[in-house]
Amino acid sequence: MAEEAAPAQPQMRVLGQYIRDMSFENIMAQQGAPSDVQPDVQVQVNLDAKKHGTDHQYESAIKLNVTSKNKGTDTTLFVLEIDYVGIFHIENVPEDQIHPFLLIECPRMIFPFLRRVVSDVTRDGGFPPLNLENIDFMSMYRNEVARRQAEASPENA
């Protein structure tokens, strides 16, 4: 009897991760520190992924734009922009599942390291460390797919 080979399990390894681009502007220090600061922090998250040079290698990036404003005066305290990238070796993932894999599983793997960088940069910039909350990458992916489908569907008149 010939035994059927079990399907190969998906495999993922992080080959490297790095900051591709980062900017931190401490606007409060430039303008002088107000005495009563109540920070209101806004975080925007964007994801990007693409094939990376060789077979089975992919790049997944998390791009954050963090703006902190004073609640009372709406003046900007600081702005942090960071593009954090992971390089992954991925095998045995079906072609139709590679896109969600790159935009859900890969960001989950590198997010803790990005969180640490953001905490360190804000602390070193003279503010309390900003500890980002967990990001639901699955929900982000589903919302983006739904948004694109809504854009592609014909408008009802």
C-alpha positions, 0 to 999 in steps of 0.5 A: 500500500502506498501511503499518502504524504501528509501536506507539509506544514507551513514554516516561517522563520524571521531572517532579520528585522530593522528600522527602514526609516524613523523620525522623532520630532520633539515639538514641545522641547522646541517651543518650551514645555507648558506646565500642564500637559495632558497628552492625547496620543493618536496612532495610525498603522499601515501594513505593507508586504512584498516578495523579497529577492530570493525564493521563499523570502518576503518582506513585511512592514509596519508603518506607524505614525504617532502624534501626541497633542496636549488635550487642553490646547491641541498643540502638538507635543511630539510626532513619531514616524517609523517604518519597521520591517521584517524579512521572512523565509516562508514555505508551504503556504498556499499561494492564495493564503500568502497575502493574509499570512504576510499581513497578519502573521508576520506583523504579529511576529515583529510587533513586540520589537517595534513596541520596544523601539517606540517605548525607548524612543519616546522615553529617550525623547523626554516623555513617559515611555509610550507602550503601544497596545496590541494591534489586531492585525486580523481585524485590520486585514478584514477591514481592508479587504471589506473596504476594497470590495466596497470600492470595487462594487458598483454604486447603487443609484 
